[in-house]
Amino acid sequence: MSITDISPPPISPPAEDAWRQSYQKLFPHWQSLTLSRQSAIPISISRVNQFDAARLDIEMSAMLKEQLVKVFSLMKPGMLFQYEPELDAFLEFLIWRFSIWVDKPTPGNALMNLRYRDERAMEAREKVRTGLEGPGLTMAQKIWYCIATVGGQYMWARVQSFSAFRRWGDSEQRPLARRAWILIQRIEGLYKAASFGNLLIFLYTGRFRNLVERVLRARLVYGTPNMNRAVSFEYMNRQLVWNEFSEMLLLLLPLLNSSSVKNLLSPFSKDKSSSSKQDDGTCPVCLATPTIPFLALPCHHRNQTKLG
């Protein structure tokens, strides 16, 4: 048999609807790949905006507390001091009730153009344009947020004040009270260590600025993509620079020797007359010449400079 006798087998043409079957078979896989690529839009939320929003919320709570305290200014002094944890919890509950509970941003988040988003519900979507889409917090997340922030802070403040009032930390207390004090200190240390670790992760990723948000998977995203924050910090930055400069001067000036500075600047002084060079032996208060060393008459002021 020669080589010319070997011929390839005949190829039968595909059916008329073969392309349709292949399209229907591959279309779901292709659509899932397309949607997964669309949903994985990386977004970066400004860390400064998130910290500023938290600070503004604290300032708002302090302003409300100041106004509420003024209402009771005519009552017995110190009456509200023992109820300060309840007052703080009440104000924090009001802010939560009229912001997060009704799917609205807190005052600080509103000024920074931020809102909470349920990060667990971020799945493949048909239309992903900016990466900021996503539902708000669920009912369970809102309730747990209130319990953790309002209730948790209130309970911790009460436990600390009660333990300090009962003096659990003293060595003369009962062993049970001493153990409870040590347990409180350890819990506080663990919480601070976890908060510090969360802060480092937040500075690296820009997500979940505190432990409550990380546990609840409540992420802050921009409310409007093309909107800037509504607060300008230029005046605040100038005020901070001036405050730091004034504090530095208040710290350094007492450490300087006035006489050495005066001698250093004396060559540059314009007044070089003999009247400017007074005798060091005169009394610095009444400018009288002392009749005896260290004593000026008639004022009897003591002079610490010896007469030459």
Disulfide bonds with the S-S distance in Angstrom:
none
